[in-house]
Amino acid sequence: MYKVKVSSGSPYERSIGFSRAIRVGDRVLTAGTAPVADDGSTFAPGDAYSQARRCLDIIRTAIEKAGARMDDIVRTRVYLTDVSFQDEVGRAHAEYFAEIRPVATMVIVKGLVRDDWLVEIEAEGVIQAG
């Protein structure tokens, strides 16, 4: 079976042992994607909207490396550290998915790996023929 592993350069990929995205056949799945800046620091501390956009930009880059597009995404899972971030993160999600409209879940969690991460996002897709 055709399998592609994609790295985003996250400092956690090696130490924990995971891929940012994996494509298996026509499916593409991403790991929980946090708002990590290019230098490994937290992107936009305190700004849930910007952090969500950063997560989605990382996801888009990873799935494109795997041969998929954003309109192939059929499911997202969004983890928030505070319910008050729902509207900001939802607005960012809509900027990427308003027309695609994947099934989506938002969950409030006690915390994420870093205290200044406000959101983490996962995505799953099915690559369309052609």
N, C-alpha and C positions, 0 to 999 in steps of 0.2 A: 504494500500500500504506500502511496505517495505521502511523505511526511517532511515538513519543513519546520525547523525551530528558528525563532527570531529573538534576537537580543536587543534591548534598548540601551544597554550600558548601565543599567541601574546597579548601584553598589551592592545590592542584595541578591542579584541573580546568581553570582558565584557562591557567595557565602551560604545561602539557603539552598541553592540548587534548583532553580526554576528558569523557565523561558518566559519572556514577555508575551509571546504568542506562539501558538503551534497551529499549523495547518495539517490536517489529516484528510486526504481525499478532497471533498468539496466543503469540508467544515473548517472554520477558523475560530480559535478560542483565545481569549487573552486572560492573563493573570490579573489579579487585583492590581489596578494601576493607580499609583499615588502621585501626588503633585511634586515630583522630584525635578529640580532644575538641572541644567546641563552640567553644573559643577558638583552635583550630588547633594546640594543643600535643598531646603524646602522652598518651593516656588510660592511667592506671594503669601507669606505668613499672615494669617488673620483675615484673608479674603476668600471666602468659600466659592464665589463665582469664578474668580481667576484660577483658583486651584482646580475646579471642575473642568474649565477649558483646557488647562494644562494636561490633566488626565486624558481628556478626549483627543488632544493633539498627539500625545504619546501613543494612544490606541490607534489612531488613524495611521500614523507612520508605521507602526508594527504590522497592522493588517495589510497595508499596501506592500510591505516587504514580503509578505506571505502570498501575495497575488490576489488580495481581496480589495473591496472598496467599502466605503461607509454604507452604501445602500445594500450591501450584502448582510449587514447586521440585523439579526432577528430578535436578539435579547440583550438587555443591559441589566446590570445590578449595581445599584448605587448605595454605598455605605456612608452615612453621615454621623458625625459625632454629636450633633445637636439638631433637634427638629427645626429650630429657627433658621437653619440654612436651606430648608426645603425649597423655598421660592427662588433663591439665588441659583442654586444648583439646578433646579428644574428649568430655569431660563437658559442656562448654558447648555443643558441637554437638548432643549428644543432648538437651539441654534444649529445643532448638528443633525437632529433627527426629526424635526417637525414634519417633514414630508415622508420620511422613511417609516416612522412610527413603529419601532420594534416593541415587543412586549417589554415592560420595564418594571423593576422593583426598587423601591427605596426602603432602606432599613436603617434604623437608628442603633448605633453600637456604642458601647461604653468608651471605646478608644481605638486608635490605630497605632501602628508601630512607633510613629513619632508623635509626640504631644501636639505639635503644630500642624499636623495633617488634619484637615477638617473633612476631607472627602476621599474616597477611593472608589474606583469604577472598574467593572468587568464587562466584557462584551463577548457575544457569540454570534457567529455568522454562518451562512450557507452560501457558498460562491455560486452564482448563477452561471449557467452555461452560456458561452458566447461572450 
